[in-house]
């Protein structure tokens, strides 16, 4: 017999009746009291009434809200890939729409300097009420956690007393920690990206995109793909916007190399350690016969801003794409060869 309603053996039906009788004191507190719900606990313990009762009394309490700890150790620029951010935003929206008020508070620990940038990319998916429940802790985070969480329920690695039977302070038998995603799970080739701009790099030439960064700590982020063949790409820095320089005259920040962006979209980011004019250079000088069409999106991210400032009127971060064409006007989207 399957052990489900309408498909119980006499022994299973007897176990269900005994189980219901034993938990009369907590039954009204459970989220459901029907047979469908109770049979889940019995099936989980192979209709052993004693074990089913012990599990329900331990785990079957009605939970109004949860306290979460978000450990940011290892958070880096590689986690700011735009399609991943958008997917994470969709997940947050799903929880906001379908599980209202499920979060009591969320503690962020070990937050790197990059955290404000990462948080501002997703916070607009959260309601104001939820945002007010997020608490970013400093160096004394273990002490603070103990003010809100019972030490017996907090892993020893986080300042509590809970350990695994083998003494593991991270309680790996109870907590599934994240890690590096296996390459077999990669779906990047199937991700469709909507790019904001396109340009054509003629054979034997290059194109430069200039971004004037006025504040240290800004994050310059890019995504691009090419049609038909690979393309060279690198990031350089120079002193004055609009001043024509070739690659050899500029300071190389991200070494130029060829990318198979026609096979897999390329993305990357750079934390700008100092103000200046940063140049994103698409290089096709090695190609004698073939021009390359590039689709791309470039963003400049500031802590405290959830979208690229270059999209905002009156921004202090400016983006330009200079051209040597005599018909070029200020703010033109044409490109320059070098």
N, C-alpha and C positions, 0 to 999 in steps of 0.2 A: 504494500500500500504506500501511496505517496506521502502520507502524513499531512495532507491538506484537507480543508473542509469538504465533506462529502466523500472523502476517500481515506477513511480511518479504519484501522483494524480494531477489534474489540480491546486489545491491550493499549493501543494508542488513545482510544476514546477514554479509557479508564485513567490513563496518565493525564489527559487534559482536564478531566473532572477533578482529580486530586490536585493538580497544579493550580487550578482556579481557586480551590478551597484554601490552599496554603497561603496564597498572596492576597487574601481578602483585605488585609490591613493597608496594603499599598495600592490595591487595584483602582480606587477612585483617583489616585494621583497620576496614573499612567496616561499617556496621550490617547490610548484606545483601550477598550475593555472587551472587544469582540473576540471570537474564536480565531479569526484570521490572524490577529495580532499575537495572541498567546501561543499559537502553534509555531510561530517563527522562533520563539525561544526554545520550545521543545525540540524542534527539528535541529536547531543549532547544537544541541547536546544529545542527539540521538534518543530523545524521549526519556532521558534520565531525569526524573523529577527533581532530585536533590541538586544536581548540577545546574539545571535550568533555573531553579529558584535562586541559587547563589548568584548566577550571572545576572538575572533580572534585578535583584536587590542591589547589586553593585553598579550596574550600568543603566538600569531602566528608569532612572529618575528623569522627570520632565525638565528639560533644559530650556530656560528662557533666552539666554544669551551666552556668548562665549568670550573668553579673553584669549587673545592671540599674541604670540611673540614672533616678530619678523626679524630674523637674523640676516643682516646685510653683509656679512663677511664674504668677501670675494666678488662683491658687486663691482662691475667695471663697464667700460665703454662698449664692450661686445654685447652687453645685454640691452643696449639702446637701439637695436635693429628695429626699424620702423614697423614692418609687418608684425613682429612679435609684440611690440607695444600696443598696436591696434587690436591684436587678438586678446591680449591681457585686458585691455579696456572693455572688450565685448564680454569677457567673463565677469568683470566687476559689475557691468551693467546688468547682466543676468541675475547676479546675486542681489543687487539693489532692487530689481523689479519683482523678484519671486521670493526673497527671504528677508522681508523688511524687519529692521530692528533685531537682526540676529547677532550683531556684534556688540559686545559690551564695551570693550576697549581693545586697542591694538598697540602694543609696544614695539617700537623700532629700536634695535640695538646694533652696535658696531657699524653705525652709518658712516660711510666714507664721505669725503668732500664732494663726491659726485652725486650723492643722494638727492640734494635739492633739485638737480636737473632731472633725475629719473622720476622723482615724485611729481614734479610739475607737468610731466608728460601724461600722467594718468589721473591726476587729482580732479580734472574736470569731468571724469566719469562718475565721481562720487558726489553724493548729496552733501550739503553743508553739515547736516547732523552727523553723518559718518566721518567727515573730515575732522570734526571736533573731537572725535573719539581716538584719533591717532596721536600718539605721544612718542616723540623722538627723545630717547634717553642718551645721556652723556656717559662719561667714564664710570660713574657710580651706578650703572644699570643693574648690577646684581643686587645691590642694596635696595633699590627702588622696587624691583620685582617682588622682593620678599614682603613688601608692604601691601601687596595686592594678592599674592598667590601663596597658598599653604606650602611650606617647605617640603612636606611629605609628598606633594603633587608636582614639585618642580625638580627637573633633573639636576643632579649635583654639578654638572658642567655649567649650569646657569645660576648656580648659587644656592640650590635647594639641597634636599637630602635623598632624593629618589635615585636609585641605581637599579641596574639589571641584576638578576641573580648571580651573574658572573662578576659583578662589580663595575660593569661599564657605566661610567658617569654620564654618558650621552644617551643611555637607555635605547639602544638601537632595536631591541625587540619590541618596543612600544612606539617608537617614532621612526618614520621612514624619511631619511634625509635625502635631499636632492643631490645630484652630482652631474657629471658631464653626460650630455645626451649622446647615446651611441649613434655612430654615423648611419647605421641601418634605419634610424628613425627620421633622418633628414628628409624634408619635403620641400626644400628651398627651390628646387627646379620647378615645382608646381605652383609656387606663389606668384600671383599676378599683382604687379605693382603699377599703380597709376603715377606716372611721372609728370612733373609740372612743366618741363621745358624740353626742347629738342634743339640740336645743332648738328651741322655737318662739318666734319674735319676733312679738308681736301687732302688729296694724296700728296705726300711729301711735305706736309705742314702740321701746325698744331693750333690749338685754340686755348685761350686763357680766360678764366673767370676770376674776377677780383672781388675780395670781401674785406672791407676796412673794419677791423676789430678795434674798438676804443677801450675795452676793458679786459684786463687779464682774467683768466678763468672761464672765458666763454668757450662753448663747445661748437666746433664746426663739424657738421654731419653731412654726409653725401651718400647718394645711391645713384647708380647708373647702369645702363646696359647698352650694348652696341649691336648693330645689325650686320650680320654676315661674316664678321671677322673680329679678331682681338683689337685692343686699343691700349696705348700707353697712358699711364696716369701717374701724377705725382703732385705734391703740394709744396709750394715755395713761398718765400716771404721777401718783400721788398719795402723800400722806405716811403714811396710816394704813389698814391693812386693815380692811374692814368698814364704813368710813365712807362714807356715801352722798353722792355728788357727781355732778352732771351734767357733760356734756362741757365746758361752758364754764368750770367750776371747776377742771378738771384740766390738767396740762401735756401738751400734744400732742407725742407722740414720733414716731409714724407718722401722717401726715395722713389723716383720714377721707375716704374716697371710695367711690363705688358700684362694685361689681364684678359682672360677668356670670357669677357663680359657678354659675348654673343651666345655663350652656352649657359652661364650662370650669372644672374645679376650680381653686381659688386656693390658692397656698401662698406662704409668706414666712418671714423670720426676722429677728431683731434681736439684735445684741450689746449687752447691757445694760452701759453704761459706769459705772453707779453703782447701789448697792443701793437698794431701794425697792419700792413696790407698783405693779406694771405691770398695766394694765387693758386687756383686749382687748374692744372694744365693737362689737357688731353693731347697726347702725342701720337701723330701719325706720320712723322718724318721718315720712318723706316719703310713706309709703303710707297712703292713706285707707281703702281697702277690703280689702286683702289681707294676711293674715298670712304669715310666711315660716318654713319649717322648715329648720333648719341642721344639717348633719352635719359634725362637726369632730374634729380631733385636735390637741392642744397638748402640746408637750414642752419641758422645760427641760434644757438640756445643759450639763454641766460638764466642763472638761478633766479627764481621769482617770476619767471615767465613760462607759460605752458605751450607757446607756439613760437615759431621763428619770428624774431623781431623784424626781419627784413620784409615781412608781410604787413607791418603796421605803419601807418602814416606817422611821420614825425619821429621815427625811431632814431636812436643814436648809433645803431649799427647799419652801415650802408653796404649795398651790394651793387656792383657794376660789372658790365661785360663790355670791355672796350673794343673798338673796331678801328681799323685803319681806313675804312671806307670814307670817302669825302662826303658821303651823304649821311653819315652817322650823326645822330643827335644825342644829347645827354639822356641817359636812361635807356638807350637802345639795347636790344637783346641780341645784336649781332656780335660776332667774336673776332678776335685778333690772332693772326698767325705770328709765329716767331720761329 
